[in-house]
Amino acid sequence: MDQPQLIGFLAGLLQSPEILPYTNLWLELTSVAIREGEPYRTVAAQISDAFLNWIKTSLKSDSASDHAASPAFILTFVEGLILLNAVGKADEAKRALGWALRGK
């Protein structure tokens, strides 16, 4: 998939009822990692690393996604969507997603 397709796919997937409990757990784990440090930080980092590697292998190489930071951008963007939705800012998340998918 190219970058916009992958972002759209992940945005939908990570808000599905089947996956939402896992994204919420990831947020909780990250919060504990911030407060408590190890071993939570290592576990949260391993989850992020696995997700980042999955994004790297799923991203089709083209002019829009050839930049080395593309996978990290996608992970950062999707994590932001998860966070906005978790704090009741679904409308803001939808606006951001729409903006990202239009490429503006």
MOPAC internal coordinates of N, CA, C and O (Angstrom, degrees):
PM7 1SCF
backbone

  N    0.0000 0     0.00 0     0.00 0    0    0    0
  C    1.4506 1     0.00 0     0.00 0    1    0    0
  C    1.5288 1   108.90 1     0.00 0    2    1    0
  O    1.2310 1   121.27 1   -29.88 1    3    2    1
  N    1.3301 1   115.18 1   150.12 1    3    2    1
  C    1.4524 1   117.61 1   173.59 1    5    3    2
  C    1.5379 1   108.67 1   -83.39 1    6    5    3
  O    1.2310 1   120.93 1    -5.18 1    7    6    5
  N    1.3243 1   115.83 1   174.82 1    7    6    5
  C    1.4618 1   119.59 1  -172.88 1    9    7    6
  C    1.5341 1   113.71 1   -57.43 1   10    9    7
  O    1.2310 1   118.64 1   129.15 1   11   10    9
  N    1.3509 1   120.20 1   -50.85 1   11   10    9
  C    1.4649 1   118.92 1   179.21 1   13   11   10
  C    1.5333 1   113.02 1   -61.68 1   14   13   11
  O    1.2310 1   120.30 1   140.12 1   15   14   13
  N    1.3265 1   117.03 1   -39.88 1   15   14   13
  C    1.4666 1   119.72 1   178.55 1   17   15   14
  C    1.5264 1   111.07 1   -62.33 1   18   17   15
  O    1.2310 1   120.49 1   136.36 1   19   18   17
  N    1.3273 1   116.66 1   -43.64 1   19   18   17
  C    1.4579 1   120.66 1  -178.69 1   21   19   18
  C    1.5248 1   111.22 1   -66.21 1   22   21   19
  O    1.2310 1   120.39 1   138.98 1   23   22   21
  N    1.3267 1   116.86 1   -41.02 1   23   22   21
  C    1.4670 1   120.14 1   176.95 1   25   23   22
  C    1.5199 1   110.11 1   -61.59 1   26   25   23
  O    1.2310 1   120.11 1   133.32 1   27   26   25
  N    1.3282 1   117.39 1   -46.68 1   27   26   25
  C    1.4637 1   120.80 1   179.12 1   29   27   26
  C    1.5169 1   112.21 1   -61.54 1   30   29   27
  O    1.2310 1   120.57 1   136.50 1   31   30   29
  N    1.3222 1   116.51 1   -43.50 1   31   30   29
  C    1.4596 1   121.36 1   178.55 1   33   31   30
  C    1.5281 1   110.83 1   -60.36 1   34   33   31
  O    1.2310 1   120.59 1   130.45 1   35   34   33
  N    1.3356 1   116.49 1   -49.55 1   35   34   33
  C    1.4631 1   120.42 1  -177.88 1   37   35   34
  C    1.5214 1   112.04 1   -66.69 1   38   37   35
  O    1.2310 1   120.15 1   142.14 1   39   38   37
  N    1.3175 1   117.32 1   -37.86 1   39   38   37
  C    1.4663 1   120.40 1   178.87 1   41   39   38
  C    1.5208 1   110.32 1   -60.19 1   42   41   39
  O    1.2310 1   120.30 1   136.99 1   43   42   41
  N    1.3179 1   117.03 1   -43.01 1   43   42   41
  C    1.4659 1   120.29 1   177.94 1   45   43   42
  C    1.5162 1   112.50 1   -70.47 1   46   45   43
  O    1.2310 1   120.63 1   136.01 1   47   46   45
  N    1.3163 1   116.41 1   -43.99 1   47   46   45
  C    1.4565 1   121.33 1  -178.06 1   49   47   46
  C    1.5271 1   111.76 1   -61.79 1   50   49   47
  O    1.2310 1   120.60 1   134.21 1   51   50   49
  N    1.3241 1   116.46 1   -45.79 1   51   50   49
  C    1.4629 1   120.35 1  -173.84 1   53   51   50
  C    1.5277 1   113.11 1   -74.45 1   54   53   51
  O    1.2310 1   120.09 1   172.29 1   55   54   53
  N    1.3201 1   117.43 1    -7.71 1   55   54   53
  C    1.4595 1   120.45 1   174.36 1   57   55   54
  C    1.5251 1   112.05 1  -105.42 1   58   57   55
  O    1.2310 1   120.48 1  -177.50 1   59   58   57
  N    1.3246 1   116.69 1     2.50 1   59   58   57
  C    1.4666 1   119.15 1   179.94 1   61   59   58
  C    1.5213 1   109.91 1   -71.87 1   62   61   59
  O    1.2310 1   119.92 1   -31.73 1   63   62   61
  N    1.3258 1   117.75 1   148.27 1   63   62   61
  C    1.4708 1   120.75 1  -178.42 1   65   63   62
  C    1.5301 1   113.53 1   -58.12 1   66   65   63
  O    1.2310 1   120.35 1   152.41 1   67   66   65
  N    1.3315 1   116.95 1   -27.59 1   67   66   65
  C    1.4618 1   119.94 1  -179.97 1   69   67   66
  C    1.5285 1   112.25 1   -74.24 1   70   69   67
  O    1.2310 1   120.08 1   150.01 1   71   70   69
  N    1.3070 1   117.45 1   -29.99 1   71   70   69
  C    1.4602 1   122.31 1  -175.05 1   73   71   70
  C    1.5283 1   112.60 1  -100.60 1   74   73   71
  O    1.2310 1   120.00 1   154.30 1   75   74   73
  N    1.3219 1   117.61 1   -25.70 1   75   74   73
  C    1.4649 1   122.28 1  -176.21 1   77   75   74
  C    1.5289 1   114.13 1   -52.02 1   78   77   75
  O    1.2310 1   118.64 1   139.07 1   79   78   77
  N    1.3389 1   120.20 1   -40.93 1   79   78   77
  C    1.4734 1   118.57 1   177.41 1   81   79   78
  C    1.5315 1   113.01 1   -59.86 1   82   81   79
  O    1.2310 1   120.54 1   146.60 1   83   82   81
  N    1.3172 1   116.58 1   -33.40 1   83   82   81
  C    1.4622 1   119.99 1   179.54 1   85   83   82
  C    1.5303 1   111.64 1   -73.70 1   86   85   83
  O    1.2310 1   120.54 1   141.28 1   87   86   85
  N    1.3330 1   116.57 1   -38.72 1   87   86   85
  C    1.4622 1   118.27 1   177.22 1   89   87   86
  C    1.5236 1   110.34 1   -66.49 1   90   89   87
  O    1.2310 1   120.63 1   142.82 1   91   90   89
  N    1.3276 1   116.40 1   -37.18 1   91   90   89
  C    1.4715 1   119.48 1   177.08 1   93   91   90
  C    1.5260 1   110.99 1   -65.09 1   94   93   91
  O    1.2310 1   120.48 1   139.42 1   95   94   93
  N    1.3130 1   116.70 1   -40.58 1   95   94   93
  C    1.4654 1   120.47 1   177.36 1   97   95   94
  C    1.5300 1   110.61 1   -63.54 1   98   97   95
  O    1.2310 1   120.41 1   140.24 1   99   98   97
  N    1.3230 1   116.83 1   -39.76 1   99   98   97
  C    1.4582 1   121.73 1   177.59 1  101   99   98
  C    1.5344 1   110.33 1   -60.99 1  102  101   99
  O    1.2310 1   120.57 1   137.21 1  103  102  101
  N    1.3390 1   116.52 1   -42.79 1  103  102  101
  C    1.4661 1   119.62 1   176.81 1  105  103  102
  C    1.5278 1   111.16 1   -62.95 1  106  105  103
  O    1.2310 1   120.64 1   136.42 1  107  106  105
  N    1.3161 1   116.38 1   -43.58 1  107  106  105
  C    1.4657 1   119.85 1   178.93 1  109  107  106
  C    1.5272 1   111.24 1   -62.36 1  110  109  107
  O    1.2310 1   120.50 1   135.71 1  111  110  109
  N    1.3013 1   116.65 1   -44.29 1  111  110  109
  C    1.4609 1   121.32 1   179.24 1  113  111  110
  C    1.5280 1   110.99 1   -62.35 1  114  113  111
  O    1.2310 1   120.64 1   138.56 1  115  114  113
  N    1.3143 1   116.38 1   -41.44 1  115  114  113
  C    1.4588 1   120.73 1   178.40 1  117  115  114
  C    1.5247 1   110.52 1   -63.83 1  118  117  115
  O    1.2310 1   120.44 1   139.12 1  119  118  117
  N    1.3092 1   116.76 1   -40.88 1  119  118  117
  C    1.4612 1   120.99 1   177.50 1  121  119  118
  C    1.5293 1   111.77 1   -61.68 1  122  121  119
  O    1.2310 1   120.52 1   136.12 1  123  122  121
  N    1.3142 1   116.61 1   -43.88 1  123  122  121
  C    1.4639 1   120.53 1   177.12 1  125  123  122
  C    1.5284 1   109.96 1   -64.83 1  126  125  123
  O    1.2310 1   120.17 1   141.15 1  127  126  125
  N    1.3158 1   117.27 1   -38.85 1  127  126  125
  C    1.4692 1   120.80 1   178.95 1  129  127  126
  C    1.5305 1   110.97 1   -61.14 1  130  129  127
  O    1.2310 1   120.65 1   141.42 1  131  130  129
  N    1.3228 1   116.35 1   -38.58 1  131  130  129
  C    1.4647 1   120.37 1   178.75 1  133  131  130
  C    1.5225 1   110.51 1   -64.98 1  134  133  131
  O    1.2310 1   120.56 1   137.35 1  135  134  133
  N    1.3273 1   116.53 1   -42.65 1  135  134  133
  C    1.4685 1   121.00 1  -177.22 1  137  135  134
  C    1.5135 1   113.45 1   -78.70 1  138  137  135
  O    1.2310 1   120.55 1   138.65 1  139  138  137
  N    1.3310 1   116.55 1   -41.35 1  139  138  137
  C    1.4610 1   121.42 1  -169.12 1  141  139  138
  C    1.5281 1   114.61 1  -106.15 1  142  141  139
  O    1.2310 1   119.96 1   162.86 1  143  142  141
  N    1.3236 1   117.67 1   -17.14 1  143  142  141
  C    1.4658 1   119.60 1  -178.42 1  145  143  142
  C    1.5172 1   112.11 1    74.89 1  146  145  143
  O    1.2310 1   120.95 1    47.47 1  147  146  145
  N    1.3129 1   115.78 1  -132.53 1  147  146  145
  C    1.4710 1   121.36 1  -177.00 1  149  147  146
  C    1.5180 1   111.15 1   -76.05 1  150  149  147
  O    1.2310 1   120.08 1   -30.54 1  151  150  149
  N    1.3177 1   117.45 1   149.46 1  151  150  149
  C    1.4687 1   130.33 1     1.46 1  153  151  150
  C    1.5252 1   113.53 1   -85.90 1  154  153  151
  O    1.2310 1   120.47 1   179.09 1  155  154  153
  N    1.3363 1   116.70 1    -0.91 1  155  154  153
  C    1.4626 1   120.79 1  -175.26 1  157  155  154
  C    1.5266 1   112.41 1   -63.26 1  158  157  155
  O    1.2310 1   120.53 1   143.06 1  159  158  157
  N    1.3235 1   116.59 1   -36.94 1  159  158  157
  C    1.4628 1   120.49 1  -179.74 1  161  159  158
  C    1.5321 1   110.14 1   -61.70 1  162  161  159
  O    1.2310 1   120.33 1   137.22 1  163  162  161
  N    1.3197 1   116.97 1   -42.78 1  163  162  161
  C    1.4706 1   120.82 1   179.97 1  165  163  162
  C    1.5255 1   110.80 1   -63.81 1  166  165  163
  O    1.2310 1   120.32 1   136.94 1  167  166  165
  N    1.3192 1   116.99 1   -43.06 1  167  166  165
  C    1.4701 1   120.46 1  -179.98 1  169  167  166
  C    1.5251 1   110.33 1   -65.60 1  170  169  167
  O    1.2310 1   120.12 1   135.17 1  171  170  169
  N    1.3271 1   117.37 1   -44.83 1  171  170  169
  C    1.4647 1   120.73 1   178.49 1  173  171  170
  C    1.5290 1   110.57 1   -62.28 1  174  173  171
  O    1.2310 1   120.44 1   140.22 1  175  174  173
  N    1.3243 1   116.77 1   -39.78 1  175  174  173
  C    1.4661 1   120.94 1   178.17 1  177  175  174
  C    1.5290 1   111.01 1   -65.52 1  178  177  175
  O    1.2310 1   119.91 1   142.48 1  179  178  177
  N    1.3199 1   117.78 1   -37.52 1  179  178  177
  C    1.4637 1   120.98 1   178.52 1  181  179  178
  C    1.5270 1   110.61 1   -64.61 1  182  181  179
  O    1.2310 1   120.57 1   140.78 1  183  182  181
  N    1.3183 1   116.52 1   -39.22 1  183  182  181
  C    1.4669 1   120.05 1   177.36 1  185  183  182
  C    1.5239 1   109.67 1   -64.10 1  186  185  183
  O    1.2310 1   120.57 1   133.82 1  187  186  185
  N    1.3318 1   116.52 1   -46.18 1  187  186  185
  C    1.4638 1   120.51 1   178.85 1  189  187  186
  C    1.5250 1   111.00 1   -62.31 1  190  189  187
  O    1.2310 1   120.18 1   138.04 1  191  190  189
  N    1.3239 1   117.26 1   -41.96 1  191  190  189
  C    1.4657 1   120.96 1   179.29 1  193  191  190
  C    1.5272 1   111.28 1   -61.64 1  194  193  191
  O    1.2310 1   120.70 1   136.63 1  195  194  193
  N    1.3298 1   116.27 1   -43.37 1  195  194  193
  C    1.4652 1   119.92 1   179.67 1  197  195  194
  C    1.5285 1   110.69 1   -64.12 1  198  197  195
  O    1.2310 1   120.50 1   137.77 1  199  198  197
  N    1.3195 1   116.66 1   -42.23 1  199  198  197
  C    1.4555 1   121.20 1   179.18 1  201  199  198
  C    1.5294 1   109.86 1   -65.41 1  202  201  199
  O    1.2310 1   119.99 1   137.29 1  203  202  201
  N    1.3226 1   117.63 1   -42.71 1  203  202  201
  C    1.4566 1   122.27 1   179.00 1  205  203  202
  C    1.5295 1   110.89 1   -62.32 1  206  205  203
  O    1.2310 1   120.36 1   137.35 1  207  206  205
  N    1.3113 1   116.92 1   -42.65 1  207  206  205
  C    1.4716 1   120.47 1   177.42 1  209  207  206
  C    1.5167 1   111.30 1   -64.00 1  210  209  207
  O    1.2310 1   120.15 1   140.84 1  211  210  209
  N    1.3305 1   117.33 1   -39.16 1  211  210  209
  C    1.4619 1   120.60 1   177.83 1  213  211  210
  C    1.5297 1   109.69 1   -63.19 1  214  213  211
  O    1.2310 1   120.57 1   136.55 1  215  214  213
  N    1.3192 1   116.51 1   -43.45 1  215  214  213
  C    1.4640 1   120.62 1   178.43 1  217  215  214
  C    1.5238 1   109.89 1   -60.52 1  218  217  215
  O    1.2310 1   120.05 1   135.15 1  219  218  217
  N    1.3370 1   117.51 1   -44.85 1  219  218  217
  C    1.4677 1   121.16 1  -179.88 1  221  219  218
  C    1.5201 1   111.41 1   -57.89 1  222  221  219
  O    1.2310 1   120.17 1   138.47 1  223  222  221
  N    1.3173 1   117.28 1   -41.53 1  223  222  221
  C    1.4653 1   119.65 1  -177.89 1  225  223  222
  C    1.5305 1   112.07 1   -77.99 1  226  225  223
  O    1.2310 1   120.02 1   159.04 1  227  226  225
  N    1.3166 1   117.57 1   -20.96 1  227  226  225
  C    1.4662 1   121.63 1  -178.64 1  229  227  226
  C    1.5135 1   113.12 1   -90.47 1  230  229  227
  O    1.2310 1   120.39 1   162.74 1  231  230  229
  N    1.3165 1   116.86 1   -17.26 1  231  230  229
  C    1.4587 1   121.73 1  -175.12 1  233  231  230
  C    1.5187 1   110.63 1   -82.50 1  234  233  231
  O    1.2310 1   120.96 1   -57.75 1  235  234  233
  N    1.3133 1   115.77 1   122.25 1  235  234  233
  C    1.4624 1   121.58 1   177.12 1  237  235  234
  C    1.5201 1   108.64 1   -74.85 1  238  237  235
  O    1.2310 1   120.70 1   -45.52 1  239  238  237
  N    1.3000 1   116.27 1   134.48 1  239  238  237
  C    1.4621 1   121.19 1   179.14 1  241  239  238
  C    1.5175 1   109.75 1   -77.40 1  242  241  239
  O    1.2310 1   121.18 1   -60.61 1  243  242  241
  N    1.3188 1   115.34 1   119.39 1  243  242  241
  C    1.4606 1   122.01 1   172.83 1  245  243  242
  C    1.5225 1   107.59 1  -152.99 1  246  245  243
  O    1.2310 1   120.47 1     2.36 1  247  246  245
  N    1.2871 1   116.71 1  -177.64 1  247  246  245
  C    1.4714 1   119.31 1  -175.16 1  249  247  246
  C    1.5213 1   112.32 1   -62.18 1  250  249  247
  O    1.2310 1   119.45 1   149.87 1  251  250  249
  N    1.3234 1   118.66 1   -30.13 1  251  250  249
  C    1.4610 1   121.28 1  -179.09 1  253  251  250
  C    1.5183 1   112.53 1   -78.58 1  254  253  251
  O    1.2310 1   120.28 1   156.17 1  255  254  253
  N    1.3329 1   117.07 1   -23.83 1  255  254  253
  C    1.4574 1   118.95 1  -174.79 1  257  255  254
  C    1.5242 1   113.69 1  -121.40 1  258  257  255
  O    1.2310 1   119.68 1  -169.25 1  259  258  257
  N    1.3251 1   118.22 1    10.75 1  259  258  257
  C    1.4573 1   120.98 1  -179.71 1  261  259  258
  C    1.5203 1   112.81 1   -71.48 1  262  261  259
  O    1.2310 1   119.95 1   158.96 1  263  262  261
  N    1.2980 1   117.70 1   -21.04 1  263  262  261
  C    1.4571 1   120.60 1  -178.30 1  265  263  262
  C    1.5250 1   109.65 1   -61.52 1  266  265  263
  O    1.2310 1   120.40 1   -44.15 1  267  266  265
  N    1.3058 1   116.84 1   135.85 1  267  266  265
  C    1.4644 1   122.09 1  -176.67 1  269  267  266
  C    1.5252 1   112.37 1   -60.59 1  270  269  267
  O    1.2310 1   120.02 1   154.43 1  271  270  269
  N    1.3279 1   117.56 1   -25.57 1  271  270  269
  C    1.4640 1   120.89 1  -178.49 1  273  271  270
  C    1.5263 1   112.62 1   -85.47 1  274  273  271
  O    1.2310 1   119.45 1   175.50 1  275  274  273
  N    1.3155 1   118.65 1    -4.50 1  275  274  273
  C    1.4672 1   121.12 1  -177.76 1  277  275  274
  C    1.5333 1   113.40 1   -53.76 1  278  277  275
  O    1.2310 1   118.81 1   129.47 1  279  278  277
  N    1.3267 1   119.88 1   -50.53 1  279  278  277
  C    1.4661 1   118.85 1   179.21 1  281  279  278
  C    1.5350 1   112.80 1   -60.03 1  282  281  279
  O    1.2310 1   120.17 1   139.95 1  283  282  281
  N    1.3267 1   117.27 1   -40.05 1  283  282  281
  C    1.4711 1   120.16 1   178.53 1  285  283  282
  C    1.5272 1   110.58 1   -66.57 1  286  285  283
  O    1.2310 1   120.42 1   142.65 1  287  286  285
  N    1.3363 1   116.81 1   -37.35 1  287  286  285
  C    1.4611 1   119.74 1   176.59 1  289  287  286
  C    1.5264 1   110.23 1   -61.87 1  290  289  287
  O    1.2310 1   120.52 1   133.39 1  291  290  289
  N    1.3253 1   116.61 1   -46.61 1  291  290  289
  C    1.4626 1   120.30 1  -179.13 1  293  291  290
  C    1.5237 1   110.28 1   -60.68 1  294  293  291
  O    1.2310 1   120.09 1   133.86 1  295  294  293
  N    1.3282 1   117.43 1   -46.14 1  295  294  293
  C    1.4611 1   120.70 1   178.72 1  297  295  294
  C    1.5297 1   110.64 1   -60.38 1  298  297  295
  O    1.2310 1   120.26 1   134.25 1  299  298  297
  N    1.3117 1   117.12 1   -45.75 1  299  298  297
  C    1.4651 1   121.42 1   179.62 1  301  299  298
  C    1.5149 1   111.20 1   -61.82 1  302  301  299
  O    1.2310 1   120.51 1   135.57 1  303  302  301
  N    1.3222 1   116.63 1   -44.43 1  303  302  301
  C    1.4546 1   120.79 1  -179.43 1  305  303  302
  C    1.5316 1   111.41 1   -63.48 1  306  305  303
  O    1.2310 1   120.91 1   133.21 1  307  306  305
  N    1.3184 1   115.87 1   -46.79 1  307  306  305
  C    1.4633 1   120.23 1  -178.74 1  309  307  306
  C    1.5356 1   110.89 1   -65.35 1  310  309  307
  O    1.2310 1   120.31 1   140.05 1  311  310  309
  N    1.3376 1   117.01 1   -39.95 1  311  310  309
  C    1.4700 1   119.67 1   176.33 1  313  311  310
  C    1.5285 1   110.22 1   -61.34 1  314  313  311
  O    1.2310 1   120.32 1   142.11 1  315  314  313
  N    1.3256 1   116.99 1   -37.89 1  315  314  313
  C    1.4626 1   120.51 1   176.85 1  317  315  314
  C    1.5156 1   111.83 1   -63.84 1  318  317  315
  O    1.2310 1   120.14 1   139.41 1  319  318  317
  N    1.3339 1   117.33 1   -40.59 1  319  318  317
  C    1.4609 1   120.60 1   176.16 1  321  319  318
  C    1.5246 1   111.01 1   -61.30 1  322  321  319
  O    1.2310 1   120.85 1   136.69 1  323  322  321
  N    1.3298 1   115.98 1   -43.31 1  323  322  321
  C    1.4675 1   120.62 1   178.93 1  325  323  322
  C    1.5221 1   109.89 1   -59.81 1  326  325  323
  O    1.2310 1   120.51 1   134.19 1  327  326  325
  N    1.3151 1   116.63 1   -45.81 1  327  326  325
  C    1.4612 1   121.61 1  -178.83 1  329  327  326
  C    1.5301 1   111.23 1   -64.26 1  330  329  327
  O    1.2310 1   120.03 1   132.90 1  331  330  329
  N    1.3192 1   117.54 1   -47.10 1  331  330  329
  C    1.4659 1   119.93 1   178.81 1  333  331  330
  C    1.5236 1   111.40 1   -58.92 1  334  333  331
  O    1.2310 1   120.34 1   135.69 1  335  334  333
  N    1.3170 1   116.96 1   -44.31 1  335  334  333
  C    1.4594 1   119.96 1   178.56 1  337  335  334
  C    1.5259 1   111.65 1   -63.88 1  338  337  335
  O    1.2310 1   120.52 1   141.14 1  339  338  337
  N    1.3202 1   116.61 1   -38.86 1  339  338  337
  C    1.4640 1   120.79 1  -178.09 1  341  339  338
  C    1.5252 1   112.73 1   -65.37 1  342  341  339
  O    1.2310 1   120.42 1   151.02 1  343  342  341
  N    1.3349 1   116.79 1   -28.98 1  343  342  341
  C    1.4730 1   119.59 1  -179.51 1  345  343  342
  C    1.5281 1   112.11 1  -100.59 1  346  345  343
  O    1.2310 1   120.63 1  -161.69 1  347  346  345
  N    1.3329 1   116.41 1    18.31 1  347  346  345
  C    1.4562 1   120.63 1   173.92 1  349  347  346
  C    1.5179 1   115.11 1    80.88 1  350  349  347
  O    1.2310 1   120.17 1  -157.83 1  351  350  349
  N    1.3063 1   117.27 1    22.17 1  351  350  349
  C    1.4695 1   121.69 1  -179.88 1  353  351  350
  C    1.5224 1   111.05 1  -109.38 1  354  353  351
  O    1.2310 1   120.67 1  -133.80 1  355  354  353
  N    1.3277 1   116.33 1    46.20 1  355  354  353
  C    1.4651 1   121.30 1  -177.26 1  357  355  354
  C    1.5233 1   111.79 1   -60.48 1  358  357  355
  O    1.2310 1   120.05 1   143.43 1  359  358  357
  N    1.3366 1   117.52 1   -36.57 1  359  358  357
  C    1.4620 1   119.63 1   179.66 1  361  359  358
  C    1.5267 1   111.19 1   -64.48 1  362  361  359
  O    1.2310 1   120.54 1   139.50 1  363  362  361
  N    1.3257 1   116.58 1   -40.50 1  363  362  361
  C    1.4626 1   120.17 1   177.26 1  365  363  362
  C    1.5310 1   110.63 1   -64.79 1  366  365  363
  O    1.2310 1   120.65 1   139.38 1  367  366  365
  N    1.3343 1   116.37 1   -40.62 1  367  366  365
  C    1.4612 1   120.59 1   178.56 1  369  367  366
  C    1.5298 1   110.37 1   -62.45 1  370  369  367
  O    1.2310 1   120.23 1   138.17 1  371  370  369
  N    1.3207 1   117.17 1   -41.83 1  371  370  369
  C    1.4696 1   120.83 1   178.86 1  373  371  370
  C    1.5189 1   111.34 1   -64.16 1  374  373  371
  O    1.2310 1   120.40 1   139.19 1  375  374  373
  N    1.3337 1   116.83 1   -40.81 1  375  374  373
  C    1.4652 1   119.77 1   177.97 1  377  375  374
  C    1.5254 1   110.80 1   -63.64 1  378  377  375
  O    1.2310 1   120.61 1   136.17 1  379  378  377
  N    1.3223 1   116.44 1   -43.83 1  379  378  377
  C    1.4677 1   120.33 1   179.47 1  381  379  378
  C    1.5226 1   110.65 1   -63.38 1  382  381  379
  O    1.2310 1   120.70 1   137.72 1  383  382  381
  N    1.3303 1   116.27 1   -42.28 1  383  382  381
  C    1.4569 1   120.19 1   178.92 1  385  383  382
  C    1.5233 1   110.90 1   -62.98 1  386  385  383
  O    1.2310 1   120.44 1   135.05 1  387  386  385
  N    1.3147 1   116.77 1   -44.95 1  387  386  385
  C    1.4621 1   120.23 1   177.82 1  389  387  386
  C    1.5131 1   111.65 1   -59.03 1  390  389  387
  O    1.2310 1   120.44 1   137.60 1  391  390  389
  N    1.3246 1   116.76 1   -42.40 1  391  390  389
  C    1.4618 1   121.62 1   179.00 1  393  391  390
  C    1.5382 1   110.46 1   -63.05 1  394  393  391
  O    1.2310 1   120.72 1   134.91 1  395  394  393
  N    1.3288 1   116.23 1   -45.09 1  395  394  393
  C    1.4787 1   120.41 1  -179.22 1  397  395  394
  C    1.5277 1   111.39 1   -64.74 1  398  397  395
  O    1.2310 1   120.23 1   141.26 1  399  398  397
  N    1.3020 1   117.17 1   -38.74 1  399  398  397
  C    1.4666 1   119.80 1  -177.53 1  401  399  398
  C    1.5237 1   112.27 1   -74.20 1  402  401  399
  O    1.2310 1   120.23 1   155.50 1  403  402  401
  N    1.3202 1   117.17 1   -24.50 1  403  402  401
  C    1.4667 1   120.08 1   175.35 1  405  403  402
  C    1.5144 1   111.39 1   -79.36 1  406  405  403
  O    1.2310 1   120.37 1   165.32 1  407  406  405
  N    1.3483 1   116.89 1   -14.68 1  407  406  405
  C    1.4502 1   121.08 1   178.83 1  409  407  406
  C    1.5156 1   114.22 1    76.70 1  410  409  407
  O    1.2310 1   121.28 1  -155.50 1  411  410  409
  N    1.3208 1   115.16 1    24.50 1  411  410  409
  C    1.4776 1   119.09 1  -178.89 1  413  411  410
  C    1.5023 1   110.09 1  -110.27 1  414  413  411
  O    1.2310 1   120.10 1   180.00 1  415  414  413

